[in-house]
């Protein structure tokens, strides 16, 4: 009579079980890393593609022959992960690509699905002989270029860049400082000078324009003050009779003008006397 012999069940050695567990854990970790990297890359692409911010701008005259550009840029993060250390730079260029001014802000953190508002403060020098002097008297397209650099999902560097064309309306568009014919009046030598322009800006020209008539050597021969109160879209034209200094020839001279408002002084482009 025969009998079945049952072999005793033996568990795998502890080292083998540990190795198998580590293999399974490493597989899970690799899968999670692949999911993380894949979703991070996809989200980062969404952030870059939709990175054009929304913004608003305003301008006003500021001291030292400058125009102060104020506003803000709102950047959003549509991705699945946060953005760390987001720094924003913005530059303004005129129609010929000449640099006019810039603003920088940050760093800031943007949570997933969140947004951040970056203030803009740019001082554009608009002296008559500066690269931006034409902004006083000429409408022109200007380019606003902004970019931001940050770290996405704690690991990946990203860069967002956009350019936007804006139309600049000059506050003294088509400025004319026209000197008429010299004549005698009540024993004095006088000349009529007409100041005319159109306000194409979004701000009012509300102040005074001080006009000086100069000879070819830059010596002042006489002057007058013109009160101005010109709202956006309106035009201005006024003639004043200026008494000249005796023996002050105007041939080869110029008519110079300075706009003043609220403690701010802006030198306007001069016009040669013909």
C-alpha positions in Angstrom: 0.0 0.0 0.0 1.4 3.4 -1.2 1.1 6.8 0.4 1.4 10.4 -1.1 4.2 12.4 0.2 3.4 16.1 0.6 6.3 18.4 0.3 6.5 21.2 2.8 5.9 24.7 1.2 8.9 26.9 1.5 8.7 30.7 1.4 11.1 32.6 -0.9 14.1 33.9 1.0 13.7 37.3 2.5 16.3 38.8 0.2 14.4 37.7 -2.8 11.1 39.1 -1.4 12.9 42.5 -0.8 14.3 42.6 -4.3 10.9 41.8 -5.8 9.3 44.6 -3.7 12.0 47.0 -4.8 11.4 46.1 -8.5 7.7 46.7 -8.1 8.3 50.0 -6.3 10.8 51.2 -8.9 8.2 50.3 -11.6 5.6 52.4 -9.8 8.1 55.3 -9.4 9.1 55.2 -13.0 5.4 55.3 -14.1 4.7 58.2 -11.7 7.8 60.0 -13.0 6.8 59.5 -16.6 3.3 60.8 -15.8 4.7 63.8 -13.9 7.2 64.7 -16.7 4.5 64.1 -19.4 1.9 66.2 -17.7 4.5 68.9 -16.7 5.7 69.2 -20.3 2.1 69.4 -21.6 1.1 72.0 -19.0 4.3 74.0 -19.7 3.5 74.1 -23.4 0.0 75.4 -22.5 1.5 78.0 -20.3 3.8 79.2 -23.1 1.2 79.1 -25.8 -1.3 81.0 -23.7 1.2 83.2 -22.1 0.2 86.5 -23.8 -0.8 88.7 -20.9 -3.7 91.1 -20.7 -2.7 94.6 -20.0 -3.8 98.2 -19.7 -1.8 101.4 -20.1 -2.2 105.1 -19.5 0.3 108.0 -20.0 0.8 111.4 -18.4 3.4 114.1 -18.3 6.0 113.7 -15.6 8.9 115.9 -14.5 12.3 116.2 -16.3 10.9 116.1 -19.8 9.4 112.6 -19.4 6.1 110.9 -20.1 5.1 108.4 -17.4 3.5 105.2 -18.7 1.5 103.5 -16.1 -0.4 100.2 -16.3 -0.3 96.5 -15.4 0.2 93.1 -17.0 -1.9 90.1 -15.9 -0.3 86.7 -16.5 -2.3 83.5 -15.9 -1.2 80.0 -15.3 -3.6 77.5 -17.0 -1.3 74.6 -16.3 -1.5 71.8 -13.7 1.6 72.9 -11.7 2.7 76.1 -10.0 5.1 78.6 -11.5 8.0 79.8 -9.3 10.1 83.0 -9.5 8.2 84.6 -12.4 10.0 87.8 -13.5 8.6 90.1 -16.1 10.4 92.6 -18.2 8.7 95.1 -20.6 10.2 97.4 -23.2 8.8 100.1 -25.3 10.2 100.8 -28.8 9.3 103.5 -31.3 8.4 103.1 -34.9 12.0 102.7 -35.9 12.8 100.2 -33.2 14.7 102.6 -31.0 14.5 101.7 -27.3 12.4 104.2 -25.3 12.1 102.7 -21.8 11.5 99.5 -19.8 9.9 98.2 -16.7 10.8 95.1 -14.6 8.9 93.4 -11.8 9.0 90.1 -9.8 9.8 87.5 -8.9 6.3 86.2 -8.1 4.7 82.7 -7.8 1.6 81.7 -9.7 -0.3 78.7 -8.4 -1.8 76.2 -10.8 -4.9 77.9 -12.3 -3.9 81.2 -10.7 -2.7 84.6 -12.0 -0.6 87.5 -11.0 -0.7 91.2 -11.7 2.5 93.0 -12.5 2.6 96.8 -12.3 4.2 98.8 -15.1 6.0 102.1 -14.5 8.0 103.4 -17.5 9.5 106.9 -17.7 10.0 107.9 -21.4 12.3 110.9 -21.9 10.6 113.1 -24.5 13.1 116.0 -24.8 13.1 117.5 -28.3 16.5 116.1 -29.0 15.9 112.6 -27.5 15.0 109.4 -29.5 11.5 109.8 -28.1 11.1 113.5 -28.9 9.0 112.6 -31.9 6.3 111.2 -29.6 5.4 114.7 -28.7 4.4 115.8 -32.2 4.0 112.6 -34.4 1.4 109.8 -34.2 3.2 106.5 -34.7 3.1 102.8 -34.0 5.1 101.7 -31.0 6.0 98.2 -30.0 5.5 96.8 -26.5 7.6 93.8 -26.0 7.3 91.7 -22.8 8.8 88.5 -21.6 8.9 86.4 -18.5 11.3 83.8 -17.1 10.4 81.3 -14.4 10.6 77.7 -13.2 7.6 75.5 -13.9 6.6 72.4 -11.9 9.6 72.9 -9.5 12.0 71.7 -12.2 11.5 73.1 -15.8 12.7 76.5 -16.9 10.2 78.3 -19.1 10.1 81.6 -21.0 7.1 83.5 -22.2 7.5 86.2 -24.8 5.1 88.4 -26.7 5.1 91.6 -28.7 2.2 94.0 -29.2 1.8 96.9 -31.5 0.1 100.0 -30.1 -0.8 103.3 -31.7 0.7 106.3 -30.1 -1.3 109.5 -30.3 0.9 112.6 -30.0 -0.3 115.3 -27.5 1.0 118.0 -29.9 0.4 116.4 -33.2 1.6 118.4 -36.2 2.9 121.2 -34.0 3.5 124.5 -35.8 5.4 127.5 -34.4 5.0 129.9 -37.2 6.5 133.4 -37.2 4.9 135.9 -39.6 6.4 139.1 -41.1 8.2 141.5 -38.9 6.6 145.0 -38.7 6.5 148.2 -36.6 3.7 148.9 -34.1 3.6 152.0 -31.9 7.4 152.4 -32.3 8.2 148.8 -31.5 9.3 145.9 -33.7 6.8 143.1 -33.5 6.2 139.7 -35.1 3.0 137.6 -35.0 3.7 134.0 -33.9 1.0 131.3 -34.3 1.0 128.1 -32.2 -1.1 125.3 -33.6 -1.5 121.6 -33.0 -4.0 118.8 -32.5 -4.2 116.7 -29.4 -4.3 113.0 -30.4 -3.3 111.7 -27.0 -5.5 110.3 -24.3 -4.5 113.0 -21.9 -5.5 116.7 -21.9 -3.1 119.5 -22.8 -4.0 121.8 -19.9 -1.4 124.4 -19.0 0.7 127.0 -20.8 3.0 127.1 -23.8 5.9 129.6 -23.3 7.2 130.8 -26.7 10.6 132.4 -27.2 11.8 133.9 -30.5 15.6 133.6 -30.9 18.1 134.9 -33.4 20.6 132.8 -35.3 23.0 133.0 -32.3 20.4 131.7 -29.8 19.8 135.0 -28.2 16.2 135.6 -27.1 14.5 138.4 -29.0 11.1 138.3 -27.3 8.5 135.9 -26.1 4.9 135.3 -25.0 2.8 132.8 -23.1 -0.1 130.9 -24.6 -2.7 129.4 -22.3 -3.9 126.0 -23.5 -6.8 123.8 -22.5 -7.1 121.1 -25.2 -9.0 117.9 -24.6 -8.2 114.7 -26.4 -9.2 114.9 -30.0 -9.4 118.7 -30.1 -7.3 121.2 -31.9 -5.6 124.5 -30.9 -4.5 127.6 -32.8 -3.7 130.9 -31.4 -1.6 133.9 -32.6 0.1 136.4 -30.3 2.0 139.5 -31.3 5.5 139.4 -29.8 7.5 142.6 -29.2 11.1 142.1 -30.3 14.3 143.6 -28.9 15.7 146.3 -31.1 18.5 145.2 -33.4 17.6 141.5 -33.0 17.5 140.0 -36.5 15.3 136.9 -36.9 16.9 135.5 -40.1 18.3 132.1 -39.4 16.7 132.1 -35.9 14.0 129.8 -34.4 10.8 129.7 -32.4 11.2 127.7 -29.2 8.4 126.5 -27.0 8.0 124.9 -23.6 4.9 123.3 -22.3 4.2 123.6 -18.5 1.4 121.9 -16.5 1.1 121.2 -12.8 4.8 121.7 -12.1 5.9 119.6 -15.1 7.9 121.2 -17.9 8.3 119.7 -21.3 10.5 121.2 -24.1 8.8 121.0 -27.5 10.7 120.7 -30.8 11.7 124.2 -32.1 10.9 125.4 -35.5 13.2 127.4 -37.7 12.2 130.9 -38.9 11.9 131.0 -42.7 
